[in-house]
Amino acid sequence: MELSSPAFADHGLLPAAFTGDGADRSPPLCWRDVPPGTQAFALVVEDPDAPAGLWVHWVLYDLPGALRELPEAQPPQGTLASGARQGRNSLGRLGYNGPSPPPGKAHRYFFRLIALGAPTGLPAGATRAELVRALENRILGEAQWVGTYRR
């Protein structure tokens, strides 16, 4: 499976519009070569370079298995029009939270898409830890795309 974004190159700079310094919109994503039997997807966006440890920027799950793209600017609500549900980021909020690193070295933002053999069934507002537990025995494949950002 391959994940990409038309908004930034893999390991490239995230445009300000997708950060806390800009409009704080979620970036557009697209994927292909999905494993057979995929019924749903989950997406987790994390910053392993955060001073306090792993920072979760987005938890999104039960995206329909027929989807192959996610438009930018997903609304910060529990359930999206597609039926997908959003969990809580490290700020405790639903939806996407764009990068806002402290001044200094660039941080890496890992966009990880996971193909699932069955939806998780989690309600909106789940945490990353709850999602990880729900993914057990459901993962068919994974792909990632990495953005960077610094102040």
VENGI-V319389 format. One record per residue. N is the residue number from 1. RES is the residue in one small letter. PHI is phi in whole degrees, 0 to 359 (* if undefined). D_LAST is the distance of its C-alpha to the last C-alpha in Angstrom with 1 decimal. Layout:
BEGIN
N;RES;PHI;D_LAST, N;RES;PHI;D_LAST
END
This chain:
BEGIN
1;m;*;32.1, 2;e;236;29.2, 3;l;245;26.0, 4;s;206;23.9, 5;s;221;21.8, 6;p;286;22.6, 7;a;270;19.0, 8;f;201;17.3, 9;a;284;18.7, 10;d;299;19.2, 11;h;67;16.4, 12;g;264;14.7, 13;l;288;11.5, 14;l;289;11.7, 15;p;298;12.2, 16;a;305;10.4, 17;a;301;13.9, 18;f;257;13.7, 19;t;235;10.7, 20;g;292;10.7, 21;d;274;9.0, 22;g;238;12.2, 23;a;282;15.6, 24;d;59;14.8, 25;r;272;17.7, 26;s;289;18.7, 27;p;282;18.7, 28;p;286;22.2, 29;l;226;23.7, 30;c;215;27.0, 31;w;212;29.2, 32;r;208;32.6, 33;d;55;35.2, 34;v;287;35.4, 35;p;299;37.8, 36;p;302;41.3, 37;g;87;41.9, 38;t;292;38.5, 39;q;253;39.0, 40;a;199;35.5, 41;f;229;31.8, 42;a;233;29.1, 43;l;226;25.3, 44;v;231;22.8, 45;v;241;19.0, 46;e;225;17.6, 47;d;244;14.6, 48;p;281;16.5, 49;d;263;13.5, 50;a;296;13.0, 51;p;303;14.2, 52;a;271;17.2, 53;g;106;18.2, 54;l;306;18.5, 55;w;249;16.7, 56;v;266;18.7, 57;h;263;17.1, 58;w;197;20.4, 59;v;230;24.0, 60;l;224;26.4, 61;y;211;30.0, 62;d;60;33.4, 63;l;295;32.3, 64;p;302;35.6, 65;g;296;36.6, 66;a;279;37.4, 67;l;292;33.9, 68;r;228;32.1, 69;e;204;29.1, 70;l;229;26.9, 71;p;295;25.9, 72;e;292;22.5, 73;a;63;22.1, 74;q;295;24.3, 75;p;291;25.3, 76;p;279;24.5, 77;q;229;28.1, 78;g;297;30.2, 79;t;240;32.2, 80;l;271;31.2, 81;a;303;33.9, 82;s;286;34.3, 83;g;97;35.3, 84;a;296;32.2, 85;r;241;30.9, 86;q;250;27.5, 87;g;260;26.8, 88;r;266;24.6, 89;n;274;21.0, 90;s;293;19.7, 91;l;276;19.5, 92;g;83;23.2, 93;r;257;22.9, 94;l;284;24.6, 95;g;88;22.7, 96;y;282;19.3, 97;n;232;16.2, 98;g;290;13.0, 99;p;303;9.8, 100;s;213;7.9, 101;p;288;6.7, 102;p;293;6.6, 103;p;304;4.7, 104;g;135;6.4, 105;k;291;7.8, 106;a;294;7.5, 107;h;258;9.4, 108;r;256;12.6, 109;y;239;14.1, 110;f;269;17.8, 111;f;265;19.9, 112;r;245;23.4, 113;l;258;26.5, 114;i;237;29.8, 115;a;274;33.2, 116;l;240;35.7, 117;g;283;39.5, 118;a;202;39.7, 119;p;299;37.5, 120;t;285;36.4, 121;g;77;38.0, 122;l;293;35.4, 123;p;285;35.2, 124;a;301;32.0, 125;g;94;29.7, 126;a;293;30.0, 127;t;271;27.5, 128;r;302;26.1, 129;a;299;28.8, 130;e;294;31.5, 131;l;295;30.5, 132;v;304;30.6, 133;r;296;34.1, 134;a;290;35.2, 135;l;283;34.2, 136;e;306;36.8, 137;n;66;39.5, 138;r;242;37.9, 139;i;285;35.5, 140;l;255;36.7, 141;g;183;33.7, 142;e;218;29.9, 143;a;213;27.3, 144;q;219;23.5, 145;w;221;20.7, 146;v;241;17.3, 147;g;248;14.0, 148;t;236;10.7, 149;y;200;7.1, 150;r;214;3.8, 151;r;248;0.0
END
